[in-house]
Amino acid sequence: MEKDKLESLLIDYIDGNLSENDKLVVERELRDNPEASMLYAQLKEVMAVMDRSSSLNPSTALKSSFDKMLKGEIENTKGKVVFFRPAFYRAAAAVALLIVGGGLGYWINKYVGQQQEIARLEQQMKETKLMMMAMLDNQYSASQRIQGVNVALNEIPKADDEVVDALVKAMNEDPNTNVRLAALEALSKFHQEPGVRKVLIEALSRQTDPVVQIALIQLMVTMKEKGVVKDLERIIDRDETIKAVKDEAYSGIMKLS
């Protein structure tokens, strides 16, 4: 059977438009002719792609190319009663494949690129967090521990539980006042988060370093945390509280009341 005729029959066979007699002819050809079977598989794949391409938006250039090809085909068939020839069908299928391939290729590449960038940023953040927590160890000097706190302050946009716990430990337990203050400043960056707000309020009743106490009281005022008024009163009532801290606590009560 001639290839053009076979192609035309195969296309109609795939679309389910053949009579019973033609269907039998095609099926016999597919059974006996390996080349026909291969052509059938190729056409079926192309037509399936064409069906899926309807949801994609081809570029202006591709639309223009297809329109020109269609107009040319119409000009060639003026005055004739003909159906689309298999050659034109193959050309249209090629355009469809180009549209689908280009569209899918773009989105696949974009998706893969986004996933790679997300993975890179996550790994970078993980390494930054590990570096910060390692630098807060007391085996390092006070200046190095402050650098570790500054990593959280400047490089970590959102603190997870591990970061918060490390900063709280530094604020409450570090032997150096400057490290404690730096940890408090880093925590204040995240004070809008409920968990961080809670540990900052709790630190007010636990903190004994006068410099950090004053900074905490000022932060409570900035946060407009009215619930700490009783804690401030208790700080004032303690005999061991120095005058500067008591004065700051009085001021805090006045501003929050």
Secondary structure in CASP SS format (residue, H / E / C, confidence):
PFRMAT SS
TARGET T0000
AUTHOR 0000-0000-0000
METHOD secondary structure of the structure
MODEL  1
M C 1.00
E C 1.00
K H 1.00
D H 1.00
K H 1.00
L H 1.00
E H 1.00
S H 1.00
L H 1.00
L H 1.00
I H 1.00
D H 1.00
Y H 1.00
I H 1.00
D H 1.00
G C 1.00
N C 1.00
L C 1.00
S C 1.00
E H 1.00
N H 1.00
D H 1.00
K H 1.00
L H 1.00
V H 1.00
V H 1.00
E H 1.00
R H 1.00
E H 1.00
L H 1.00
R H 1.00
D H 1.00
N C 1.00
P H 1.00
E H 1.00
A H 1.00
S H 1.00
M H 1.00
L H 1.00
Y H 1.00
A H 1.00
Q H 1.00
L H 1.00
K H 1.00
E H 1.00
V H 1.00
M H 1.00
A H 1.00
V H 1.00
M H 1.00
D H 1.00
R H 1.00
S H 1.00
S H 1.00
S H 1.00
L C 1.00
N C 1.00
P C 1.00
S C 1.00
T H 1.00
A H 1.00
L H 1.00
K H 1.00
S H 1.00
S H 1.00
F H 1.00
D H 1.00
K H 1.00
M H 1.00
L H 1.00
K H 1.00
G H 1.00
E H 1.00
I H 1.00
E H 1.00
N H 1.00
T C 1.00
K C 1.00
G C 1.00
K C 1.00
V C 1.00
V C 1.00
F C 1.00
F C 1.00
R C 1.00
P H 1.00
A H 1.00
F H 1.00
Y H 1.00
R H 1.00
A H 1.00
A H 1.00
A H 1.00
A H 1.00
V H 1.00
A H 1.00
L H 1.00
L H 1.00
I H 1.00
V H 1.00
G H 1.00
G H 1.00
G H 1.00
L H 1.00
G H 1.00
Y H 1.00
W H 1.00
I H 1.00
N H 1.00
K H 1.00
Y H 1.00
V H 1.00
G H 1.00
Q H 1.00
Q H 1.00
Q H 1.00
E H 1.00
I H 1.00
A H 1.00
R H 1.00
L H 1.00
E H 1.00
Q H 1.00
Q H 1.00
M H 1.00
K H 1.00
E H 1.00
T H 1.00
K H 1.00
L H 1.00
M H 1.00
M H 1.00
M H 1.00
A H 1.00
M H 1.00
L C 1.00
D C 1.00
N C 1.00
Q C 1.00
Y C 1.00
S C 1.00
A H 1.00
S H 1.00
Q H 1.00
R H 1.00
I H 1.00
Q H 1.00
G H 1.00
V H 1.00
N H 1.00
V H 1.00
A H 1.00
L H 1.00
N H 1.00
E H 1.00
I C 1.00
P C 1.00
K C 1.00
A C 1.00
D C 1.00
D H 1.00
E H 1.00
V H 1.00
V H 1.00
D H 1.00
A H 1.00
L H 1.00
V H 1.00
K H 1.00
A H 1.00
M H 1.00
N H 1.00
E H 1.00
D C 1.00
P C 1.00
N C 1.00
T H 1.00
N H 1.00
V H 1.00
R H 1.00
L H 1.00
A H 1.00
A H 1.00
L H 1.00
E H 1.00
A H 1.00
L H 1.00
S H 1.00
K H 1.00
F C 1.00
H C 1.00
Q C 1.00
E C 1.00
P H 1.00
G H 1.00
V H 1.00
R H 1.00
K H 1.00
V H 1.00
L H 1.00
I H 1.00
E H 1.00
A H 1.00
L H 1.00
S H 1.00
R H 1.00
Q C 1.00
T C 1.00
D C 1.00
P H 1.00
V H 1.00
V H 1.00
Q H 1.00
I H 1.00
A H 1.00
L H 1.00
I H 1.00
Q H 1.00
L H 1.00
M H 1.00
V H 1.00
T H 1.00
M C 1.00
K C 1.00
E C 1.00
K H 1.00
G H 1.00
V H 1.00
V H 1.00
K H 1.00
D H 1.00
L H 1.00
E H 1.00
R H 1.00
I H 1.00
I H 1.00
D H 1.00
R C 1.00
D C 1.00
E C 1.00
T C 1.00
I C 1.00
K H 1.00
A H 1.00
V H 1.00
K H 1.00
D H 1.00
E H 1.00
A H 1.00
Y H 1.00
S H 1.00
G H 1.00
I H 1.00
M H 1.00
K H 1.00
L H 1.00
S C 1.00
END
